């Protein structure tokens, strides 16, 4: 009996222990972290506004089993907080967030996501154009990245967004936003990247806009309708690495303060109406790798100081009404890969130093007023192939020996052609080689010439120079007679064997 009683006591103790431990476990489960209730309802509302009502069937969007691609949460004590929320398709990254229905909109409930760090809508509201909701401005204590890319927004940027004091990335590319560039952007002192390109912003840029943006590294305002002069205050953005103001209507001279942007890697001022001389201070941009100034109205010589930008890999000065000679200092651009000077009014000869650019991949000098012999070697021309373009320079010519070596290679870009433009054989050379040229390729009334970028199909190439004099024909027949003699001798020997 004592044994049975002892067993009863032990069993009773075990039951008590299991009950206590189990109770504590259940209490722990009951007390596990969960999504903040206010934020949970905000997420439901924002998902429903984009046609994703299915999210309401998920009891807790922040627990691992309830999350989807496009939402991120962090735990803070007993609650999870939503820190990232994105919608739509990011085509350039092939990233798909929850899709957006035809009449999607940004729910005002976004203001209740007070811990949100990143908010993204990608091509969600294109079929339902709308203003950017001012409620986003109430996320100033947390929001660091705002992407409203190709999202169908119209009107002006609400001034309430000036309260986003922690914002680092501001991307509204590809909308129909209008108005002037907001001066209050200068209050976003943490901003590192700003893309307002491909909108309909216009008017003159107030210089105060660039005050206090001491951390900005990327600024893209291309493809808008800005007018007037570029303010000198642009030079205050000394941390900039990329500046793109292309496809606007800026006028006047490029400010000398552009030279203060010593960290710039890429500068694009193409397709504007800038005029006057390029500032000598541009030579201070010692880290610059890409410079695009095409389609402007400079009407001045290209400054030799650009040759100091030895890290340049791409230089585009096309169709900007530059005059005068090509600076010989361009031969110092040892890292240049693409050099475009076409469509200007450049005169003089091509500097021989350009032929020493060992890394150049594409050289465009066409449609200028250049003259004199082309100084490039056959190996240089063969290496560039069709990426060397010299046409529409009536004064250019080739030395005979150079032309002969270039056209003898079927893979060369120098092709015989009856269609202009053509590069003539230099007169001093042609006078010493009266037999050069055949009427089959060159009309009798024209000098023999060589043309670039012929459209002749592969396999249809003919030699650029054929024998036309009596001496050349004799040599030609003698060569074939000798060849036939040795062939017959070979057959006789083989027959005897």
C-alpha positions in Angstrom: 0.0 0.0 0.0 2.8 2.3 0.8 4.3 1.6 -2.6 1.0 2.5 -4.3 0.6 5.7 -2.3 4.2 6.7 -3.3 3.3 6.1 -6.9 0.2 8.2 -6.6 2.2 11.0 -5.1 4.8 10.8 -7.9 2.0 10.7 -10.5 0.4 13.7 -8.9 3.6 15.7 -8.9 4.2 14.9 -12.6 0.7 16.0 -13.5 1.3 19.3 -11.7 4.7 19.8 -13.4 3.3 19.0 -16.9 0.4 21.4 -16.2 2.6 24.2 -15.1 5.1 23.8 -18.0 2.3 23.4 -20.5 0.6 26.4 -19.2 3.7 28.5 -19.4 4.2 27.2 -23.0 0.7 28.2 -24.0 1.2 31.6 -22.3 4.4 32.0 -24.3 2.6 31.2 -27.5 -0.1 33.5 -26.6 2.4 36.3 -25.9 4.5 35.7 -29.2 5.2 38.8 -31.3 2.5 39.8 -33.7 1.9 42.5 -36.3 1.0 45.9 -34.8 -2.9 45.9 -35.1 -3.0 49.4 -36.6 -0.3 48.6 -39.2 -2.0 45.3 -40.0 -5.3 47.1 -40.9 -3.2 49.7 -43.0 -1.6 46.9 -45.0 -5.0 45.3 -45.6 -6.3 48.7 -46.9 -3.3 49.3 -49.1 -3.5 45.7 -50.6 -7.2 46.1 -51.3 -6.5 49.5 -53.0 -4.3 47.7 -55.5 -6.7 44.8 -56.1 -5.1 42.4 -53.7 -7.9 41.8 -51.3 -6.7 38.2 -50.7 -4.3 39.6 -48.1 -7.2 40.1 -45.7 -7.4 36.3 -45.3 -3.9 36.3 -43.8 -4.3 36.6 -39.9 -0.8 38.1 -39.5 1.1 39.5 -42.4 4.5 39.7 -40.6 4.8 36.1 -39.3 6.9 34.0 -41.6 4.0 32.0 -42.9 2.1 35.1 -43.8 4.7 37.2 -45.6 4.9 37.7 -49.4 7.5 39.1 -51.7 7.2 42.9 -51.3 6.7 43.2 -47.5 9.3 43.2 -44.8 8.9 43.5 -41.1 11.1 43.9 -38.0 10.3 42.9 -34.4 10.2 45.4 -31.6 9.2 43.8 -28.4 5.8 42.2 -28.6 5.0 43.6 -32.1 6.2 43.4 -35.6 6.4 46.6 -37.6 6.1 46.9 -41.4 9.3 48.5 -42.7 9.0 47.8 -46.5 6.0 47.6 -48.8 6.2 47.5 -52.6 3.7 46.9 -55.5 3.9 46.3 -59.2 6.6 45.1 -61.6 10.1 46.4 -61.7 10.9 45.6 -65.3 14.5 46.6 -65.3 15.2 44.2 -62.4 12.6 41.5 -63.4 11.2 41.8 -59.8 7.5 41.1 -59.3 5.8 42.5 -56.2 2.0 42.1 -55.7 0.3 43.1 -59.0 -1.9 46.1 -59.4 -5.4 46.1 -60.7 -6.7 48.4 -63.4 -8.0 51.1 -61.0 -5.3 50.9 -58.4 -4.6 53.9 -56.1 -2.4 54.6 -53.1 -4.6 54.3 -50.0 -4.5 57.2 -47.4 -3.9 54.4 -44.8 -0.2 54.6 -45.7 0.0 57.3 -43.1 -0.5 54.6 -40.4 2.6 52.7 -41.3 4.7 54.9 -39.0 7.7 52.6 -39.1 7.9 52.3 -42.9 11.4 52.8 -44.4 10.8 51.9 -48.0 7.6 52.4 -50.1 7.4 51.5 -53.8 4.8 51.6 -56.5 5.9 50.6 -59.9 3.5 51.2 -62.9 0.5 50.6 -60.6 -1.7 53.6 -61.4 -1.1 54.2 -65.1 -4.8 53.6 -65.9 -5.9 55.7 -63.0 -3.9 59.0 -63.0 -3.8 60.6 -59.6 -1.8 63.1 -57.5 0.8 61.9 -55.1 -1.1 61.6 -51.8 0.0 64.1 -49.2 -0.4 61.4 -46.5 3.0 60.1 -47.5 4.5 63.2 -45.9 3.5 62.0 -42.5 6.1 59.3 -42.7 8.9 61.8 -42.0 10.3 60.0 -39.0 11.0 56.7 -40.8 10.7 56.8 -44.6 14.1 56.5 -46.3 13.2 55.5 -49.9 10.2 56.5 -52.0 9.8 54.9 -55.4 6.8 56.1 -57.5 8.2 55.0 -60.8 6.1 55.1 -64.0 3.1 55.3 -61.7 0.8 57.6 -63.6 1.0 60.5 -61.2 -0.1 64.0 -62.3 -0.1 67.5 -60.8 2.6 68.9 -58.6 4.6 67.2 -55.9 2.8 67.9 -52.6 4.7 70.2 -50.3 3.9 67.9 -47.4 6.7 65.7 -48.7 9.1 68.3 -47.4 8.6 66.6 -44.0 10.4 63.4 -45.2 13.6 64.5 -43.4 15.1 61.0 -43.4 14.5 60.4 -47.1 17.6 59.1 -49.0 16.1 58.0 -52.3 13.4 60.0 -54.2 12.3 58.4 -57.5 9.3 59.7 -59.5 10.7 58.9 -62.9 8.2 58.5 -65.8 5.1 60.2 -64.5 3.3 63.4 -65.7 4.2 65.6 -62.8 4.2 69.3 -63.6 5.2 72.6 -62.1 8.6 74.0 -61.2 11.3 72.2 -59.4 10.2 72.6 -55.7 12.5 74.8 -53.7 11.6 72.8 -50.6 13.6 69.9 -52.0 16.6 71.6 -50.2 15.1 70.6 -46.9 15.7 66.9 -47.7 19.2 67.1 -46.3 19.7 63.3 -46.1 18.9 62.9 -49.8 21.4 60.8 -51.8 19.6 60.0 -55.0 16.9 62.0 -56.8 15.3 61.0 -60.1 12.6 63.3 -61.4 13.3 62.5 -65.1 10.7 61.9 -67.8 8.0 64.3 -66.4 6.7 67.7 -67.5 8.4 69.9 -65.0 9.2 73.3 -66.4 10.2 76.9 -65.8 13.5 78.2 -64.5 15.3 76.4 -61.7 15.6 78.4 -58.5 19.2 78.3 -57.3 18.0 77.8 -53.7 16.8 74.3 -54.7 20.4 73.1 -54.4 21.0 74.4 -50.9 21.8 71.9 -48.2 21.8 68.8 -50.4 25.3 68.0 -49.2 24.9 64.2 -49.6 23.3 64.0 -53.1 25.3 61.7 -55.3 22.8 61.1 -58.2 20.6 63.8 -59.7 18.6 63.0 -62.8 16.2 65.7 -64.1 16.4 64.8 -67.8 13.5 64.8 -70.3 11.6 67.7 -68.8 10.8 71.2 -69.9 13.2 73.3 -67.8 14.2 76.6 -69.3 16.6 79.4 -68.6 20.1 79.4 -67.3 21.5 76.6 -65.1 22.1 78.3 -61.7 25.6 78.7 -60.3 24.4 77.0 -57.2 24.7 73.7 -59.0 28.3 73.8 -57.9 27.2 73.3 -54.3 26.4 69.6 -55.0 30.0 68.6 -54.4 29.2 65.0 -53.7 27.5 64.4 -57.0 28.7 61.4 -59.1 26.0 61.6 -61.8 24.3 64.7 -63.2 21.8 64.3 -66.0 20.0 67.4 -67.3 19.6 66.2 -70.9 16.5 66.8 -73.0 15.5 70.1 -71.5 15.6 73.7 -72.8 18.4 75.2 -70.7 20.1 78.2 -72.3 23.1 80.4 -71.8 26.6 79.3 -70.8 27.4 76.3 -68.7 28.3 77.9 -65.3 31.9 77.8 -64.3 30.9 76.3 -60.9 30.4 73.0 -62.7 34.1 72.6 -62.2 33.5 72.3 -58.4 31.8 68.9 -58.9 35.1 67.1 -58.6 33.5 63.7 -57.8 31.5 63.6 -61.0 31.7 60.3 -62.9 29.0 61.1 -65.5 27.8 64.5 -66.8 25.0 64.7 -69.4 23.9 68.1 -70.7 22.9 66.9 -74.1 19.8 68.1 -76.1 19.6 71.6 -74.6 20.4 75.0 -76.0 23.6 75.8 -74.1 25.8 78.3 -75.8 29.1 80.1 -75.5 32.4 78.7 -74.5 32.8 75.7 -72.4 34.2 76.7 -69.0 37.9 76.0 -68.6 37.0 74.7 -65.1 35.6 71.6 -66.7 39.2 70.4 -66.7 38.9 70.1 -62.9 36.5 67.1 -63.3 39.4 64.7 -63.0 37.2 61.7 -62.2 34.8 62.1 -65.1 34.3 59.0 -67.2 31.4 60.1 -69.4 30.7 63.5 -70.9 27.8 64.1 -73.3 27.2 67.6 -74.7 25.6 66.7 -78.0 22.8 68.8 -79.6 23.6 72.2 -78.1 24.5 75.6 -79.7 28.0 76.4 -78.6 29.4 77.9 -81.8 32.9 78.0 -80.4 36.1 75.9 -80.7 36.4 72.8 -78.6 38.7 73.8 -75.7 42.0 72.0 -75.5 41.6 71.7 -71.8 39.2 68.8 -72.3 42.2 66.7 -73.1 43.1 66.8 -69.4 40.2 64.6 -68.6 42.3 61.5 -68.9 39.8 59.1 -67.2 37.2 59.8 -69.9 35.8 56.7 -71.5 33.1 58.4 -73.5 33.0 61.9 -75.0 30.1 63.0 -77.2 30.2 66.5 -78.7 28.0 65.7 -81.8 25.9 68.3 -83.6 26.7 71.2 -81.2 28.0 73.7 -83.8 31.6 73.5 -82.6 34.0 75.2 -85.0 37.8 75.3 -85.4 40.2 72.4 -85.2 40.1 69.1 -83.3 42.4 69.7 -80.3 45.5 67.6 -80.5 45.3 67.2 -76.8 42.6 64.6 -77.4 45.5 62.3 -78.0 46.0 62.3 -74.3 42.6 60.6 -73.6 44.3 57.3 -73.1 41.2 55.6 -71.7 38.7 56.9 -74.3 36.5 54.2 -75.7 34.0 56.3 -77.7 34.7 59.7 -79.3 31.9 61.4 -81.2 32.6 64.8 -82.9 30.3 64.4 -85.9 27.9 67.0 -87.2 29.8 70.1 -86.3 31.8 72.6 -88.4 35.3 71.4 -87.4 38.1 72.4 -89.8 41.7 71.7 -90.3 43.3 68.2 -90.4 42.7 65.2 -88.2 45.4 65.3 -85.4 47.7 62.3 -85.9 47.6 61.8 -82.1 44.1 60.3 -82.4 45.7 57.3 -84.1 47.5 56.6 -80.9 44.3 56.0 -78.9 44.8 52.4 -78.3 41.6 51.8 -76.3 39.2 53.6 -78.6 36.4 51.4 -79.9 34.3 53.9 -81.8 35.5 57.1 -83.6 32.9 59.4 -85.3 34.2 62.4 -87.2 31.8 62.5 -90.1 29.9 65.5 -91.4 32.5 68.2 -90.6 34.7 70.4 -92.8 37.9 68.4 -92.2 40.6 68.3 -94.8 44.0 66.8 -95.6 45.2 63.2 -95.4 43.8 60.8 -92.9 46.6 60.0 -90.5 45.4 56.6 -89.4 47.3 53.4 -90.0 45.8 50.4 -91.7 45.9 48.5 -88.4 44.0 51.3 -86.6 41.3 51.3 -89.2 41.0 47.5 -89.3 40.7 47.4 -85.5 37.8 49.9 -85.5 36.1 48.4 -88.5 32.7 50.1 -89.3 33.0 52.0 -86.0 35.3 54.4 -87.7 33.2 57.0 -89.6 34.8 59.8 -91.7 32.2 60.4 -94.4 30.9 63.8 -95.4 34.3 65.6 -95.1 34.9 66.6 -98.7 38.5 67.7 -98.0 39.7 64.4 -96.5 41.8 62.1 -98.6 44.0 59.0 -98.2 47.6 58.5 -99.1 47.8 55.9 -101.9 49.8 53.4 -99.9 47.5 53.6 -96.9 44.4 53.3 -99.0 45.9 50.3 -100.9 46.6 48.5 -97.7 43.2 49.3 -96.2 41.2 48.1 -99.2 43.1 44.9 -99.7 41.6 43.5 -96.5 38.1 42.1 -97.1 37.3 42.7 -93.5 38.1 46.3 -93.6 35.5 49.0 -93.5 37.0 50.8 -96.5 34.9 49.7 -99.4 34.7 50.7 -103.0 31.5 52.5 -103.7 30.0 54.7 -106.4 27.7 56.4 -103.8 28.9 59.5 -102.0 30.4 60.3 -99.6 33.8 59.1 -100.7 37.3 59.7 -99.5 39.6 60.7 -102.3 43.2 59.5 -102.9 45.3 62.5 -102.0 46.4 64.3 -105.2 50.1 64.0 -104.5 49.7 60.3 -104.3 47.4 59.8 -107.2 49.8 61.8 -109.4 52.5 59.3 -108.7 50.2 56.4 -109.4 48.3 57.1 -112.6 47.1 53.6 -112.9 45.1 53.6 -109.8 41.4 53.2 -110.2 39.1 51.3 -112.6 36.1 52.7 -114.4 34.3 49.6 -113.2 34.4 51.1 -109.7 35.0 54.8 -110.2 33.3 57.0 -112.9 35.9 58.3 -115.4 35.1 61.9 -114.4 35.9 61.3 -110.8 39.1 60.6 -108.9 39.5 57.1 -107.4 38.1 57.2 -103.9 37.4 55.0 -100.9 34.2 55.2 -99.0 33.2 54.2 -95.5 30.3 52.1 -94.3 29.3 50.7 -97.6 26.1 48.7 -97.6 27.4 46.1 -100.1 26.3 42.6 -99.0 28.8 40.1 -97.7 30.5 38.2 -100.5 30.0 40.9 -103.1 33.1 42.8 -102.3 35.4 43.6 -105.2 39.0 44.7 -105.0 39.3 48.5 -104.7 42.1 48.7 -107.2 42.3 46.6 -110.4 45.1 46.7 -113.0 44.2 49.2 -115.7 47.5 50.2 -117.5 49.3 48.1 -120.1 52.1 47.2 -117.8 49.7 46.0 -115.1 47.9 43.8 -117.7 51.2 42.3 -118.8 52.2 41.5 -115.2 48.8 40.0 -114.6 49.2 37.6 -117.7 52.7 36.7 -116.8 51.7 35.7 -113.3 49.0 33.3 -114.7 51.4 31.9 -117.3 54.0 31.0 -114.7 51.3 29.5 -112.5 50.1 27.3 -115.4 53.6 26.2 -116.2 54.3 24.9 -112.7 50.9 23.2 -112.6 51.6 21.2 -115.8 55.1 20.3 -114.5 53.5 18.9 -111.4 51.1 16.8 -113.4 53.9 15.3 -115.5 55.9 14.3 -112.5 52.8 12.7 -110.9 52.0 10.7 -114.0 55.5 9.2 -114.1 55.3 8.2 -110.5 
